[in-house]
Amino acid sequence: MNRTKFNPESRTIYTNAGGGQYRCLSNTDDQGTAVMQNISSKWTLTAHGCGIYEDGTIDWDWSTGGYFAE
């Protein structure tokens, strides 16, 4: 499946290719870096190198600063 780089849009919910749904809380730049939050567990992270697949699922190359939000 083809993967292309993309910039998540704030307030949009995406399905992660590895499972789970994530809301984009903020897009920090135009290089595919965004603050994402798992809508079930509230695990919040900065995703670097975001990519989207043909089926609309997303993933990222790596993440930093992960924590559980209250």
Biopython code that builds the backbone (N, CA, C, O; Angstrom):
import numpy as np
from Bio.PDB.StructureBuilder import StructureBuilder

atoms = [
    (1, "MET", "N", (0.845, -1.181, 0.000)),
    (1, "MET", "CA", (0.000, 0.000, 0.000)),
    (1, "MET", "C", (0.890, 1.244, 0.000)),
    (1, "MET", "O", (1.868, 1.304, 0.745)),
    (2, "ASN", "N", (0.568, 2.207, -0.804)),
    (2, "ASN", "CA", (1.350, 3.438, -0.886)),
    (2, "ASN", "C", (1.097, 4.340, 0.312)),
    (2, "ASN", "O", (-0.037, 4.491, 0.765)),
    (3, "ARG", "N", (2.163, 4.931, 0.814)),
    (3, "ARG", "CA", (2.102, 5.878, 1.937)),
    (3, "ARG", "C", (2.687, 7.200, 1.469)),
    (3, "ARG", "O", (3.757, 7.241, 0.863)),
    (4, "THR", "N", (1.978, 8.270, 1.756)),
    (4, "THR", "CA", (2.483, 9.593, 1.413)),
    (4, "THR", "C", (2.514, 10.449, 2.673)),
    (4, "THR", "O", (1.693, 10.278, 3.575)),
    (5, "LYS", "N", (3.465, 11.366, 2.722)),
    (5, "LYS", "CA", (3.559, 12.293, 3.845)),
    (5, "LYS", "C", (2.348, 13.220, 3.826)),
    (5, "LYS", "O", (1.836, 13.567, 2.762)),
    (6, "PHE", "N", (1.898, 13.613, 5.008)),
    (6, "PHE", "CA", (0.790, 14.565, 5.070)),
    (6, "PHE", "C", (0.824, 15.309, 6.391)),
    (6, "PHE", "O", (1.517, 14.914, 7.329)),
    (7, "ASN", "N", (0.067, 16.389, 6.450)),
    (7, "ASN", "CA", (-0.053, 17.208, 7.650)),
    (7, "ASN", "C", (-1.457, 17.049, 8.212)),
    (7, "ASN", "O", (-2.416, 17.537, 7.615)),
    (8, "PRO", "N", (-1.599, 16.368, 9.363)),
    (8, "PRO", "CA", (-2.928, 16.214, 9.963)),
    (8, "PRO", "C", (-3.579, 17.562, 10.235)),
    (8, "PRO", "O", (-2.900, 18.547, 10.525)),
    (9, "GLU", "N", (-4.901, 17.591, 10.136)),
    (9, "GLU", "CA", (-5.654, 18.815, 10.392)),
    (9, "GLU", "C", (-6.171, 18.818, 11.822)),
    (9, "GLU", "O", (-6.677, 17.806, 12.306)),
    (10, "SER", "N", (-6.043, 19.950, 12.496)),
    (10, "SER", "CA", (-6.525, 20.085, 13.870)),
    (10, "SER", "C", (-7.998, 19.728, 13.968)),
    (10, "SER", "O", (-8.786, 20.033, 13.073)),
    (11, "ARG", "N", (-8.362, 19.070, 15.077)),
    (11, "ARG", "CA", (-9.731, 18.664, 15.411)),
    (11, "ARG", "C", (-10.251, 17.515, 14.543)),
    (11, "ARG", "O", (-11.426, 17.159, 14.641)),
    (12, "THR", "N", (-9.408, 16.935, 13.707)),
    (12, "THR", "CA", (-9.833, 15.816, 12.870)),
    (12, "THR", "C", (-9.419, 14.509, 13.530)),
    (12, "THR", "O", (-8.325, 14.408, 14.084)),
    (13, "ILE", "N", (-10.298, 13.504, 13.472)),
    (13, "ILE", "CA", (-10.007, 12.184, 14.028)),
    (13, "ILE", "C", (-9.567, 11.273, 12.890)),
    (13, "ILE", "O", (-10.208, 11.196, 11.842)),
    (14, "TYR", "N", (-8.448, 10.580, 13.131)),
    (14, "TYR", "CA", (-7.872, 9.669, 12.148)),
    (14, "TYR", "C", (-7.763, 8.270, 12.734)),
    (14, "TYR", "O", (-7.585, 8.114, 13.942)),
    (15, "THR", "N", (-7.869, 7.253, 11.888)),
    (15, "THR", "CA", (-7.647, 5.874, 12.300)),
    (15, "THR", "C", (-6.192, 5.525, 12.065)),
    (15, "THR", "O", (-5.675, 5.679, 10.959)),
    (16, "ASN", "N", (-5.532, 5.051, 13.117)),
    (16, "ASN", "CA", (-4.131, 4.671, 13.018)),
    (16, "ASN", "C", (-4.019, 3.311, 12.334)),
    (16, "ASN", "O", (-4.804, 2.407, 12.616)),
    (17, "ALA", "N", (-3.053, 3.167, 11.446)),
    (17, "ALA", "CA", (-2.858, 1.907, 10.722)),
    (17, "ALA", "C", (-2.570, 0.747, 11.673)),
    (17, "ALA", "O", (-2.869, -0.402, 11.350)),
    (18, "GLY", "N", (-1.993, 1.035, 12.842)),
    (18, "GLY", "CA", (-1.703, 0.002, 13.827)),
    (18, "GLY", "C", (-2.818, -0.219, 14.828)),
    (18, "GLY", "O", (-2.697, -1.072, 15.708)),
    (19, "GLY", "N", (-3.901, 0.532, 14.711)),
    (19, "GLY", "CA", (-5.033, 0.401, 15.615)),
    (19, "GLY", "C", (-5.276, 1.674, 16.405)),
    (19, "GLY", "O", (-4.345, 2.434, 16.673)),
    (20, "GLY", "N", (-6.492, 1.898, 16.767)),
    (20, "GLY", "CA", (-6.870, 3.062, 17.555)),
    (20, "GLY", "C", (-7.229, 4.262, 16.696)),
    (20, "GLY", "O", (-6.911, 4.329, 15.509)),
    (21, "GLN", "N", (-7.895, 5.196, 17.333)),
    (21, "GLN", "CA", (-8.263, 6.440, 16.671)),
    (21, "GLN", "C", (-7.617, 7.591, 17.423)),
    (21, "GLN", "O", (-7.597, 7.626, 18.653)),
    (22, "TYR", "N", (-7.091, 8.532, 16.651)),
    (22, "TYR", "CA", (-6.370, 9.663, 17.205)),
    (22, "TYR", "C", (-6.949, 10.967, 16.691)),
    (22, "TYR", "O", (-7.234, 11.111, 15.502)),
    (23, "ARG", "N", (-7.118, 11.915, 17.604)),
    (23, "ARG", "CA", (-7.547, 13.268, 17.249)),
    (23, "ARG", "C", (-6.304, 14.135, 17.147)),
    (23, "ARG", "O", (-5.434, 14.098, 18.017)),
    (24, "CYS", "N", (-6.228, 14.910, 16.085)),
    (24, "CYS", "CA", (-5.150, 15.884, 15.948)),
    (24, "CYS", "C", (-5.501, 17.084, 16.809)),
    (24, "CYS", "O", (-6.510, 17.748, 16.571)),
    (25, "LEU", "N", (-4.673, 17.368, 17.812)),
    (25, "LEU", "CA", (-4.910, 18.514, 18.685)),
    (25, "LEU", "C", (-4.311, 19.783, 18.099)),
    (25, "LEU", "O", (-4.864, 20.872, 18.255)),
    (26, "SER", "N", (-3.189, 19.635, 17.430)),
    (26, "SER", "CA", (-2.574, 20.777, 16.756)),
    (26, "SER", "C", (-1.557, 20.288, 15.744)),
    (26, "SER", "O", (-0.912, 19.255, 15.924)),
    (27, "ASN", "N", (-1.435, 21.050, 14.688)),
    (27, "ASN", "CA", (-0.452, 20.784, 13.659)),
    (27, "ASN", "C", (0.674, 21.764, 13.910)),
    (27, "ASN", "O", (0.485, 22.974, 13.779)),
    (28, "THR", "N", (1.849, 21.255, 14.271)),
    (28, "THR", "CA", (2.920, 22.130, 14.718)),
    (28, "THR", "C", (3.754, 22.725, 13.587)),
    (28, "THR", "O", (4.458, 23.713, 13.798)),
    (29, "ASP", "N", (3.689, 22.148, 12.410)),
    (29, "ASP", "CA", (4.430, 22.697, 11.273)),
    (29, "ASP", "C", (3.922, 22.072, 9.986)),
    (29, "ASP", "O", (2.948, 21.319, 10.001)),
    (30, "ASP", "N", (4.564, 22.375, 8.892)),
    (30, "ASP", "CA", (4.129, 21.805, 7.617)),
    (30, "ASP", "C", (5.002, 20.631, 7.193)),
    (30, "ASP", "O", (5.039, 20.264, 6.018)),
    (31, "GLN", "N", (5.700, 20.048, 8.157)),
    (31, "GLN", "CA", (6.583, 18.925, 7.859)),
    (31, "GLN", "C", (6.041, 17.597, 8.380)),
    (31, "GLN", "O", (6.806, 16.650, 8.561)),
    (32, "GLY", "N", (4.737, 17.515, 8.621)),
    (32, "GLY", "CA", (4.146, 16.266, 9.084)),
    (32, "GLY", "C", (4.326, 16.010, 10.563)),
    (32, "GLY", "O", (4.372, 14.857, 10.991)),
    (33, "THR", "N", (4.429, 17.073, 11.357)),
    (33, "THR", "CA", (4.539, 16.946, 12.809)),
    (33, "THR", "C", (3.266, 17.498, 13.437)),
    (33, "THR", "O", (2.830, 18.601, 13.108)),
    (34, "ALA", "N", (2.672, 16.723, 14.347)),
    (34, "ALA", "CA", (1.412, 17.134, 14.951)),
    (34, "ALA", "C", (1.273, 16.533, 16.343)),
    (34, "ALA", "O", (1.832, 15.473, 16.626)),
    (35, "VAL", "N", (0.531, 17.209, 17.206)),
    (35, "VAL", "CA", (0.183, 16.663, 18.514)),
    (35, "VAL", "C", (-1.084, 15.846, 18.322)),
    (35, "VAL", "O", (-2.105, 16.360, 17.865)),
    (36, "MET", "N", (-1.007, 14.568, 18.674)),
    (36, "MET", "CA", (-2.106, 13.622, 18.476)),
    (36, "MET", "C", (-2.513, 13.036, 19.825)),
    (36, "MET", "O", (-1.686, 12.871, 20.722)),
    (37, "GLN", "N", (-3.816, 12.723, 19.953)),
    (37, "GLN", "CA", (-4.314, 12.127, 21.193)),
    (37, "GLN", "C", (-5.226, 10.954, 20.868)),
    (37, "GLN", "O", (-6.164, 11.077, 20.082)),
    (38, "ASN", "N", (-4.933, 9.801, 21.493)),
    (38, "ASN", "CA", (-5.794, 8.631, 21.346)),
    (38, "ASN", "C", (-7.125, 8.955, 22.005)),
    (38, "ASN", "O", (-7.156, 9.350, 23.170)),
    (39, "ILE", "N", (-8.240, 8.790, 21.266)),
    (39, "ILE", "CA", (-9.527, 9.230, 21.801)),
    (39, "ILE", "C", (-10.044, 8.318, 22.912)),
    (39, "ILE", "O", (-10.909, 8.733, 23.683)),
    (40, "SER", "N", (-9.536, 7.083, 23.016)),
    (40, "SER", "CA", (-9.974, 6.183, 24.087)),
    (40, "SER", "C", (-9.144, 6.326, 25.355)),
    (40, "SER", "O", (-9.693, 6.496, 26.444)),
    (41, "SER", "N", (-7.818, 6.257, 25.216)),
    (41, "SER", "CA", (-6.935, 6.244, 26.379)),
    (41, "SER", "C", (-6.421, 7.616, 26.776)),
    (41, "SER", "O", (-5.876, 7.776, 27.868)),
    (42, "LYS", "N", (-6.584, 8.616, 25.905)),
    (42, "LYS", "CA", (-6.062, 9.964, 26.120)),
    (42, "LYS", "C", (-4.533, 10.020, 26.056)),
    (42, "LYS", "O", (-3.937, 11.012, 26.476)),
    (43, "TRP", "N", (-3.878, 8.944, 25.523)),
    (43, "TRP", "CA", (-2.435, 8.979, 25.308)),
    (43, "TRP", "C", (-2.157, 10.083, 24.288)),
    (43, "TRP", "O", (-2.683, 10.059, 23.176)),
    (44, "THR", "N", (-1.335, 11.038, 24.676)),
    (44, "THR", "CA", (-1.071, 12.231, 23.886)),
    (44, "THR", "C", (0.411, 12.265, 23.540)),
    (44, "THR", "O", (1.257, 12.001, 24.394)),
    (45, "LEU", "N", (0.723, 12.587, 22.300)),
    (45, "LEU", "CA", (2.108, 12.534, 21.837)),
    (45, "LEU", "C", (2.318, 13.531, 20.708)),
    (45, "LEU", "O", (1.366, 14.031, 20.110)),
    (46, "THR", "N", (3.567, 13.805, 20.436)),
    (46, "THR", "CA", (3.921, 14.566, 19.249)),
    (46, "THR", "C", (4.383, 13.564, 18.201)),
    (46, "THR", "O", (5.385, 12.874, 18.389)),
    (47, "ALA", "N", (3.658, 13.489, 17.115)),
    (47, "ALA", "CA", (3.948, 12.553, 16.027)),
    (47, "ALA", "C", (4.806, 13.255, 14.980)),
    (47, "ALA", "O", (4.488, 14.358, 14.537)),
    (48, "HIS", "N", (5.887, 12.607, 14.595)),
    (48, "HIS", "CA", (6.817, 13.159, 13.615)),
    (48, "HIS", "C", (6.794, 12.307, 12.352)),
    (48, "HIS", "O", (6.790, 11.079, 12.431)),
    (49, "GLY", "N", (6.778, 12.945, 11.199)),
    (49, "GLY", "CA", (6.793, 12.211, 9.935)),
    (49, "GLY", "C", (5.475, 11.521, 9.656)),
    (49, "GLY", "O", (5.459, 10.350, 9.277)),
    (50, "CYS", "N", (4.375, 12.220, 9.836)),
    (50, "CYS", "CA", (3.051, 11.624, 9.613)),
    (50, "CYS", "C", (2.882, 11.216, 8.153)),
    (50, "CYS", "O", (3.322, 11.901, 7.230)),
    (51, "GLY", "N", (2.229, 10.075, 7.988)),
    (51, "GLY", "CA", (1.945, 9.575, 6.647)),
    (51, "GLY", "C", (0.527, 9.047, 6.577)),
    (51, "GLY", "O", (-0.053, 8.647, 7.586)),
    (52, "ILE", "N", (-0.023, 9.049, 5.373)),
    (52, "ILE", "CA", (-1.374, 8.542, 5.161)),
    (52, "ILE", "C", (-1.336, 7.513, 4.036)),
    (52, "ILE", "O", (-0.613, 7.670, 3.053)),
    (53, "TYR", "N", (-2.132, 6.456, 4.204)),
    (53, "TYR", "CA", (-2.214, 5.377, 3.227)),
    (53, "TYR", "C", (-3.429, 5.562, 2.323)),
    (53, "TYR", "O", (-4.300, 6.390, 2.590)),
    (54, "GLU", "N", (-3.469, 4.785, 1.262)),
    (54, "GLU", "CA", (-4.565, 4.875, 0.283)),
    (54, "GLU", "C", (-5.930, 4.643, 0.920)),
    (54, "GLU", "O", (-6.930, 5.196, 0.462)),
    (55, "ASP", "N", (-5.978, 3.827, 1.977)),
    (55, "ASP", "CA", (-7.259, 3.537, 2.629)),
    (55, "ASP", "C", (-7.654, 4.587, 3.664)),
    (55, "ASP", "O", (-8.688, 4.452, 4.317)),
    (56, "GLY", "N", (-6.836, 5.639, 3.819)),
    (56, "GLY", "CA", (-7.151, 6.719, 4.748)),
    (56, "GLY", "C", (-6.577, 6.544, 6.139)),
    (56, "GLY", "O", (-6.675, 7.463, 6.952)),
    (57, "THR", "N", (-5.974, 5.389, 6.449)),
    (57, "THR", "CA", (-5.348, 5.215, 7.753)),
    (57, "THR", "C", (-4.022, 5.976, 7.783)),
    (57, "THR", "O", (-3.431, 6.276, 6.746)),
    (58, "ILE", "N", (-3.580, 6.276, 8.991)),
    (58, "ILE", "CA", (-2.357, 7.054, 9.155)),
    (58, "ILE", "C", (-1.366, 6.332, 10.052)),
    (58, "ILE", "O", (-1.712, 5.365, 10.730)),
    (59, "ASP", "N", (-0.130, 6.814, 10.045)),
    (59, "ASP", "CA", (0.870, 6.447, 11.036)),
    (59, "ASP", "C", (1.914, 7.552, 11.056)),
    (59, "ASP", "O", (1.770, 8.565, 10.372)),
    (60, "TRP", "N", (2.959, 7.354, 11.839)),
    (60, "TRP", "CA", (4.038, 8.334, 11.900)),
    (60, "TRP", "C", (5.340, 7.595, 12.090)),
    (60, "TRP", "O", (5.366, 6.449, 12.538)),
    (61, "ASP", "N", (6.425, 8.270, 11.742)),
    (61, "ASP", "CA", (7.750, 7.646, 11.798)),
    (61, "ASP", "C", (8.214, 7.418, 13.226)),
    (61, "ASP", "O", (8.770, 6.362, 13.531)),
    (62, "TRP", "N", (7.994, 8.398, 14.114)),
    (62, "TRP", "CA", (8.340, 8.273, 15.522)),
    (62, "TRP", "C", (7.549, 9.313, 16.307)),
    (62, "TRP", "O", (6.962, 10.236, 15.742)),
    (63, "SER", "N", (7.552, 9.135, 17.638)),
    (63, "SER", "CA", (6.837, 10.099, 18.479)),
    (63, "SER", "C", (7.702, 10.483, 19.665)),
    (63, "SER", "O", (8.625, 9.764, 20.047)),
    (64, "THR", "N", (7.377, 11.643, 20.242)),
    (64, "THR", "CA", (8.077, 12.126, 21.426)),
    (64, "THR", "C", (7.062, 12.694, 22.413)),
    (64, "THR", "O", (5.938, 13.040, 22.050)),
    (65, "GLY", "N", (7.493, 12.780, 23.665)),
    (65, "GLY", "CA", (6.715, 13.476, 24.689)),
    (65, "GLY", "C", (5.414, 12.824, 25.077)),
    (65, "GLY", "O", (4.493, 13.522, 25.500)),
    (66, "GLY", "N", (5.294, 11.520, 24.956)),
    (66, "GLY", "CA", (4.030, 10.849, 25.253)),
    (66, "GLY", "C", (3.640, 10.909, 26.724)),
    (66, "GLY", "O", (4.484, 10.772, 27.609)),
    (67, "TYR", "N", (2.347, 11.115, 26.973)),
    (67, "TYR", "CA", (1.806, 11.140, 28.335)),
    (67, "TYR", "C", (0.303, 10.898, 28.273)),
    (67, "TYR", "O", (-0.328, 11.095, 27.234)),
    (68, "PHE", "N", (-0.263, 10.466, 29.407)),
    (68, "PHE", "CA", (-1.717, 10.305, 29.500)),
    (68, "PHE", "C", (-2.322, 11.599, 30.014)),
    (68, "PHE", "O", (-2.012, 12.039, 31.121)),
    (69, "ALA", "N", (-3.186, 12.208, 29.210)),
    (69, "ALA", "CA", (-3.871, 13.432, 29.614)),
    (69, "ALA", "C", (-5.038, 13.078, 30.534)),
    (69, "ALA", "O", (-5.584, 11.977, 30.469)),
    (70, "GLU", "N", (-5.400, 14.002, 31.366)),
    (70, "GLU", "CA", (-6.526, 13.762, 32.275)),
    (70, "GLU", "C", (-7.835, 14.111, 31.614)),
    (70, "GLU", "O", (-8.893, 13.972, 32.229)),
]
sb = StructureBuilder()
sb.init_structure("model")
sb.init_model(0)
sb.init_chain("A")
sb.init_seg("    ")
for serial, (resi, resn, name, xyz) in enumerate(atoms, 1):
    if name == "N":
        sb.init_residue(resn, " ", resi, " ")
    sb.init_atom(name, np.array(xyz, "f"), 0.0, 1.0, " ", f" {name:<3s}", serial, name[0])
structure = sb.get_structure()
